[in-house]
Amino acid sequence: MSRKPAGSQGSAKASFALLWGEQGQPSRGPKPSLTAGRIAGAAIRIADEEGLDAVSLARIAKEFDVTAMALYRYVPGKAELVDLMVDLAIGPPVPVADIPGGWRPQLTEWARQCSAVYRRHPWILAATGMRRQIMGPHQLGWLDTALAALAGTGLSAAQRHETFLLLVGHIRNIAQQTADHDEAESEEWARLTADVVKRHADRFPALTSAVAEGAFVPRGGDPLDFGLQRILDGVASLLP
């Protein structure tokens, strides 16, 4: 992931305080009528319906019939608000410790539940893409749950963390494909590609053969599963 620029250090501290409930409360003025959580909840509803770009403090202020400036009493700015949105939208981790069979079925369920979060809130991809983000209690809870599933496997701490990163990378990749999918464009792409491959079969023999055997025919089931099971196969091969 890319690092935030040096000038964002203050923003990182503000996000940390907001996420972990360590913001100082105003000692003067009227009693607060809102909370950061309520503001983030409204922002999540907007993002779910219209996308992350539709979220602004001005738009959220209309939801509560206040001015945008009034919201700064609760959240320092949009960047910090988005960090809080992500943590609240992700929610607490699903418990998997009691799933029988050990680490593999536990991580399988963990990955499926994590994937479901991205399906419910596809804007999380944009909110967390390619930047080092301050992690809140819910995000750290998901990480802790995955690491706990791998405890006792004999993998090193680094290998357990790398496994988590592989799983999250695969989940995000599938989520991005789902978010980008357009049925009409997909059908047109398939038609044009099949025509090109057919006319140039001699140049692309392996591709021609794969197309003829149905490589690009949509498969039923959860698109997450194939890659997920291959990752877990690889992890299993490392176990002592």
C-alpha positions in Angstrom: 0.0 0.0 0.0 1.1 3.5 -0.6 1.8 5.8 2.4 -0.1 8.9 3.1 1.9 12.1 2.5 3.7 13.6 5.5 1.2 16.4 5.7 -1.5 13.9 6.6 0.0 13.1 10.0 -2.6 15.3 11.7 -5.4 13.7 9.8 -4.2 10.2 10.8 -4.2 11.3 14.5 -7.7 12.7 14.1 -8.9 9.5 12.4 -7.4 7.4 15.2 -9.1 9.5 17.9 -12.5 9.3 16.0 -12.3 5.6 15.4 -11.4 4.7 19.0 -13.7 7.2 20.7 -10.8 9.3 22.0 -12.0 12.6 20.8 -12.2 15.3 23.4 -15.7 16.5 24.1 -16.5 20.3 23.7 -16.6 22.0 27.1 -18.5 25.0 25.9 -21.6 25.6 23.8 -24.9 23.8 23.7 -25.2 20.1 24.5 -24.3 18.0 21.4 -27.4 16.9 19.5 -25.6 14.5 17.2 -22.8 11.9 17.4 -20.0 10.9 15.0 -21.7 7.5 14.7 -25.0 8.9 13.6 -23.3 11.1 11.1 -21.3 8.2 9.7 -24.5 6.1 9.6 -26.1 8.7 7.4 -23.0 8.8 5.2 -23.1 5.0 4.8 -26.7 5.1 3.7 -25.8 7.7 1.0 -22.7 5.7 -0.1 -24.7 2.5 -0.3 -27.3 4.1 -2.5 -25.3 6.6 -4.6 -21.6 5.8 -4.2 -18.8 7.3 -2.1 -18.5 10.4 -4.4 -22.0 11.4 -3.3 -20.9 11.7 0.3 -20.2 15.2 1.5 -20.6 17.1 4.8 -23.1 19.4 3.1 -25.2 16.5 1.9 -25.1 14.8 5.3 -26.0 18.1 7.0 -29.3 18.2 5.0 -30.1 14.8 6.5 -30.1 16.3 10.0 -31.3 19.8 9.0 -28.2 21.5 10.2 -25.4 23.4 8.5 -22.3 21.7 7.2 -20.2 23.7 9.7 -22.2 22.2 12.6 -20.9 18.7 11.7 -17.3 19.8 12.3 -18.1 19.7 16.0 -18.3 15.9 15.6 -16.0 15.0 12.7 -12.8 16.8 11.7 -13.4 16.3 7.9 -14.4 14.0 5.2 -11.2 11.9 5.2 -11.7 11.1 8.9 -15.4 10.5 8.3 -14.7 8.0 5.6 -12.4 6.1 7.9 -15.2 5.9 10.5 -17.7 4.9 7.8 -15.5 2.0 6.7 -15.1 0.6 10.2 -18.8 0.9 11.0 -19.9 -0.6 7.7 -17.5 -3.5 8.1 -19.0 -4.2 11.6 -17.8 -6.7 14.1 -16.2 -9.9 12.8 -18.2 -13.0 12.4 -17.3 -15.6 15.1 -15.7 -18.7 13.5 -13.9 -20.3 16.4 -16.7 -22.8 17.1 -16.9 -24.0 13.5 -15.8 -27.7 13.5 -12.9 -28.9 11.4 -10.2 -26.4 12.3 -8.5 -23.6 10.5 -9.7 -24.3 7.0 -13.5 -24.3 7.4 -13.1 -21.4 9.8 -11.1 -19.3 7.3 -13.5 -20.3 4.5 -16.5 -18.9 6.5 -14.5 -15.9 7.5 -13.7 -15.1 3.8 -17.3 -15.6 2.7 -18.6 -13.3 5.4 -15.9 -10.7 4.6 -16.9 -10.9 0.9 -20.5 -10.4 1.8 -19.5 -7.1 3.5 -18.0 -5.9 0.2 -21.1 -6.9 -1.7 -23.3 -4.9 0.7 -21.0 -1.8 0.7 -19.0 -1.8 -2.6 -17.8 1.7 -2.0 -15.4 0.3 0.6 -13.1 -0.7 -2.3 -12.6 3.0 -3.2 -12.5 4.1 0.4 -9.6 1.8 1.3 -7.8 1.4 -2.0 -4.0 2.0 -2.2 -3.5 3.9 1.0 -2.3 3.1 4.5 -5.5 3.5 6.5 -6.0 3.9 10.2 -7.7 0.7 11.4 -10.6 0.9 13.8 -11.7 -1.8 16.3 -13.9 -3.7 13.8 -11.2 -3.9 11.2 -8.7 -5.1 13.7 -11.3 -7.5 15.0 -11.5 -9.2 11.5 -7.7 -9.4 11.4 -7.6 -10.9 14.9 -10.2 -13.5 14.0 -8.3 -14.6 10.9 -5.0 -14.9 12.8 -6.8 -16.8 15.6 -8.1 -19.3 13.1 -4.5 -20.0 12.1 -3.1 -20.2 15.6 -1.8 -23.6 16.4 -1.2 -24.5 12.8 2.6 -24.3 13.1 2.8 -21.4 10.7 5.0 -18.5 11.7 3.5 -15.2 12.6 4.7 -13.7 9.3 3.1 -16.6 7.4 -0.2 -16.1 9.2 -0.2 -12.5 8.4 0.7 -13.2 4.7 -2.2 -15.6 4.6 -4.6 -12.9 5.8 -3.2 -10.5 3.1 -3.7 -13.1 0.4 -7.3 -13.8 1.4 -8.2 -10.1 1.6 -6.5 -9.5 -1.8 -8.6 -12.2 -3.4 -11.8 -11.0 -1.7 -11.1 -7.4 -3.0 -10.4 -8.7 -6.5 -13.7 -10.5 -6.7 -15.5 -7.5 -5.2 -13.9 -5.3 -7.8 -14.9 -7.6 -10.7 -18.5 -7.7 -9.3 -18.7 -3.9 -9.0 -17.4 -3.4 -12.5 -19.6 -6.0 -14.1 -22.1 -4.9 -16.7 -24.2 -7.7 -18.2 -24.8 -6.0 -21.6 -21.1 -5.0 -21.9 -20.0 -8.5 -20.9 -22.1 -10.1 -23.5 -20.8 -7.8 -26.2 -17.3 -8.4 -25.1 -17.8 -12.2 -25.3 -19.3 -11.9 -28.8 -16.5 -9.7 -30.2 -13.8 -11.7 -28.5 -15.1 -15.0 -29.8 -15.3 -13.5 -33.3 -11.7 -12.3 -33.2 -10.4 -15.6 -31.8 -12.2 -17.5 -34.5 -10.8 -15.4 -37.3 -7.3 -15.6 -35.8 -7.3 -19.2 -34.5 -3.9 -20.0 -36.0 -2.3 -17.2 -34.0 -3.8 -18.1 -30.6 -4.2 -21.9 -30.6 -4.3 -22.3 -26.8 -6.9 -19.6 -26.4 -8.9 -21.0 -29.3 -8.9 -24.4 -27.6 -9.9 -22.9 -24.2 -12.8 -20.9 -25.7 -14.0 -24.1 -27.5 -13.9 -26.0 -24.2 -16.0 -23.3 -22.5 -13.3 -21.5 -20.5 -15.3 -18.3 -20.6 -18.8 -19.7 -20.0 -20.2 -18.2 -16.8 -20.0 -20.7 -14.0 -22.6 -21.0 -11.2 -21.8 -20.7 -7.6 -19.8 -18.2 -5.6 -17.0 -16.7 -7.8 -14.9 -16.4 -4.6 -14.6 -20.1 -4.1 -12.1 -21.3 -6.7 -9.4 -18.9 -5.7 -10.2 -19.2 -2.0 -9.7 -22.9 -2.0 -6.5 -22.7 -4.0 -5.1 -20.2 -1.5 -6.1 -22.5 1.4 -4.5 -25.5 -0.5 -1.3 -23.5 -0.6 -1.5 -22.8 3.1 -2.1 -26.5 3.8 1.0 -27.4 1.9 3.1 -25.3 4.3 1.8 -27.0 7.5 4.3 -29.0 9.4 
